[in-house]
Amino acid sequence: MSNTQNVPHQAYQFGTATPLFDASTPAAVSRDHLLDLVSAAYARGGTFLPDEGTIDIELPEAADKAACSLLRDRWDDDFPIAAYVELLSAVAALRAVFGFDATPTAAEVIQWSENLGQQLASETEGLTAPCYARFVDGPYKGAVLRIPRAVAAPDAGPAAVLVLPISWGDTTTPGRGNAQYRRDAAEAEGLWFYRLNGDVREDARPHIAPTATFPKGTAR
């Protein structure tokens, strides 16, 4: 473990420290100054975000990736759930600081997946103990949802077709729709595989709506 002391409220760009607070910083830190610090932090990783609009696009993309990874890996014994939880919370907190549209936390992603599974189950009659659906391709690629199986036909698995919510575009031009998945013949110990049935936009992703909302573009 390193004994190096962390320097609080620092942002670094190409080896130069820029303090968030110093003698010349006004008591009320400007929003532009905070945006500059975020840009500098991303620049250290080789991602250049020159203005507020690109930051507003980059952050939800990071949240989307973390949310999809959480849906994919949460059923494994060794998945890095802590990293997904902390990343989603950090992105949500940062977007709240700037007044951007909210992104979901890990708890909201998991609750959303449970609610979606219950909704899909309610659309099929005679369901009981859960099985699992893994999506092979498309916007939900790799994700796993828990869905009950049919009592009358225990070998039939969950519904033959699932319709799942998707979104696309960025925060300024959002799009909403559905992706249809058809059940594959393959099954492995209660895990059923689904493949995209029809075409969707290349930039489509699961539409996971966060619980928190606040005015866009208004610092809180």
N, C-alpha and C positions, 0 to 999 in steps of 0.2 A: 504494500500500500504506500502511495506517495505521501511524503510529509509536506509537499508544497502547499502553501496556503492559497486558497482561492481568493482572487481579487474581486470584490463585489461590484456589481453594476458596471462591468467593463464590456466593450465590444472591440474586436480586433479586425483589422483589415491589412492583409499583407505584412504582418509583423508589427504594426503600429497600434498601440492601445489608445482607444478613444473613450474616456470616462463618460458615463451617463450623467453623473452629477459631479460638478466641480465648482470652484469659486465663481466662475463666470456663468454658470447655468441658472436661469431664472427659476424661481420657486415652482412655477407651473411649467413643467417641461412641455415644449410644443409637440404637437402631433407629427409635424414634419421631421423633428429631431428623432423621434422614435422610429419613424419610417426609415430614416437614414441608417439607424443602428441595425434594423432588420435587414436592410439591403447589404450592409457591410458584413453581417454574420453569414448571409447566404453566399456572398462573394468569396469568403474564405473557403467554401466548399466548391467553388467553381461555377456557381449558379448566379447569374447576373440579373437582378430585378431592379430596373432603373426608376420605376415609379410605383405609385400606389396601386394602379390597375394590375400590374404584373404580380405584385405581392398578393392582391386579392384573388388572383387566379392560382398562384402557386400553393397557397396554404390549403384550400379545399382539395386540391389534387393530392397533397400529402395525406390529408384525412381520408380521402377515398381509398388510397392504397393501403393505409393502416386498417381501415374498416374491412376491406375485402380480405386482407391477410388474417384478420381476427376471425372472420367467418370461415376461412379455409382451415385454420390451424387450431381452433379452440377445442376440438375433440381429441387432439393428440396429447400424449402424456408429457412430451418435452417441448411444447410450443412456447415461444417467447412472449407469453401473454403480458408480462410486466412492461415490455417495450411498447406493445401496442396500446396498452392502457395509458401509459405516461405520454406517449406521442399524441394520442387523440385528445387528452386533457390539455396538453400544452398548446396544441393548435387551437382548440376551442377557447382557451384563455387568451391567447394572443389576438384572435379575431374579435373577442369581446372588448379588449382594450381599444381597438381601432374602430369599433362599431360596425364591423363587417357582418354579413349574414352569418348566422351560427352554423357550426359543424357539430356532428354528434360526438359524444364521449363514448368510451367502450361500453359502459353500462347501457347506454341508449342503443348502441348497435346490437348488443345481445338481446335486449328486450324487444327491439324491432324484429329480430329474426324469430324469436319465440312467438310474437304476435302474428307474423306472416305464416309460420307453420300452422298455428291454430286456425287461421283464416282458410288456408288451403285444405286443412282437414275438415272444416265445417262444410265445405263445398262438395264433399263426397259422403254418401250415406253409409251407415254401419261401420264406423271406425272405432278402433280401440288402441292397444299398446303401440308406442311409437317405433318407427324405423327411420332410416336416414336417407336423404337424397343428396347425391354429390353431382355437381354440374360440370360437365366435361369441357365445355367451350362457351363462347359467347360472353356477355357482360358478367355473368355469375361464375365464370370459370374458376374451379377449385373450391368454391363455397360449398358448405354442407348445411342443410336445414333438417331439423327433426320434424317428421310428418308421420301420423298414425297409419297403420295398415288396416285392411278390410277384414272384418270378422267372418263374413260369409265366404270369402275366398282368400284364406290366409297366404296362399302362394302367389296371389296376383300382385301383391305389393301396393304401393300408393297409386294415386291417380295416373292414368296414362299420359295426360297432358297437364302441365302446370303453367300458369300465366303469372309472371312476376313483374313488379314495377321497375322501370329503368328511368334514368335521366341522362342528359347529354348537354354539351355546351359548357360555357363558363358562367360566372355569377351574373354577368350582364345580359347574356342571351341563353337562359336556361331552357331546356326542352324536357318534356315528360311523356312517358308512354309505357308500353308493356312489351316484354319478350316472352315468346311461347317456347316451352321446352317439352320434348317428347321423351317418354321413358324408354331406355334401352333394355334389351333382353337380358343384359348382364346383371348379376346380383351377387354380392359377396357378404355373407353373414349379416344380413339386415341392412346392407348399404346398397342402395339402388342408384343407377347412373342415368343421368338425363343429358340429352343433346339438344342444342338449339334447333328449333323447328321454324325455318323461315329466316329472313334477313333482318338485321338491325344495323344501325349506324355503327361505324368502327369506334367512335368515341363514347358509345353507350356504356353505362355502369349501373350497378344497383342503386336505386333511389332510396336512400336511407334518410328519413326526415328527422332532424334533431328536435328535442323537446323545447330547448331554449330559443327564444326569439328576441331580437332587439332591433331598433331602427338602424338600417344600413347607413354608413357614412357619418354616424354620430358617435363621437368618443364618449364613453360612459364614465 
